[in-house]
Amino acid sequence: DLSCEDNDRKRAAQLFQALKRRRNFVLILDDVWTHFDLENVGIPLRVDGSKLIITSRSLDVCCAMGCQKEVKVKPLCYQEAWTLFLEKLGCCRPQPPDIEEIAKSMVKNCAGLPLGIITVAGSMKGTDDIHEWRDALEELEDPVARQDCEVLKILHYSYSRLRDQRLKDCFLYCSLYPEDCEIPRDELIASFIRERLIDKRRTRQAEFDQGHALLNKLENACLLEGVVKIKEDDTEAKYVKMHDLMRDMALKITKTKPK
């Protein structure tokens, strides 16, 4: 436990000794954006049986960190993408059958990006009206949206599919929290109420019920991630989390949204 030590050098020394005692270990540093000195934070180098894995969107970071081997994660092939789409859609194939070709075009537009596929499939879950599918594909192929980077274009599509303005406002509000922040649901809903982002109801409980319903819809559309933690008294604490790419997209929308 390093949380009680405020001194950086002492904390690094504790981590160094703990990892060195383990001998055989694999340490994974996820989503690294800038390079740093591993020894300064207490990660031992050249320890027999140890491996360090870094995931990053920047090859420059990997090179600066001295990685011995770089592995580029390629986009999914079409069949893998289609399988993932159906899995997140929750069925063997889109129903009715005439929707299938539209769905396949949507998968191709996702360019093998897992997050985009999951998001698009989540937004279409439970939809069996071919008009809605056609409209969704039209939005996904919008040439104006193509001016943005490929990933944000796909994610923006899922936002535009939200027909309820309250859902859009609540989603954008979540971008005010720091990146990768696990936001307590009750705290977030209280903010929604205070900012008048949801309808006024007769009781406070009714307003909270509405807030939970809105967050559930955002989770179901894969725009937010649900997190459940067990507290010391064995009760559940529920949070929501916004993926960093989702947050980038939300911030981009708030910058361009008319006041």
Buried (B, 14 or more C-beta within 10 A) or exposed (E): EEEEBEEEEEBBEBBBEEBEEEEEBEBEBEEBEEBEEBEEEBBBEEBEEBEBEBEBEEEEBBEBBEBEEEEEEEBBEEEEBBBBBBEBBEEEEBEEEEBBEBBBEBBEBBBBBBBBBBBBBBBBEEBEEEEBBEEBBEBBBEEEBEEBEBBBBBBBBBBBBBEEEBBBBBBBBBBBBEEEEBBBBBEBBBBBBEEEBBEEBEEEEEBBEBBBEBBBBBBBBBBBBBBEEEEEEEEEEBBBBBBEBBBBBBEBBEEEEEE
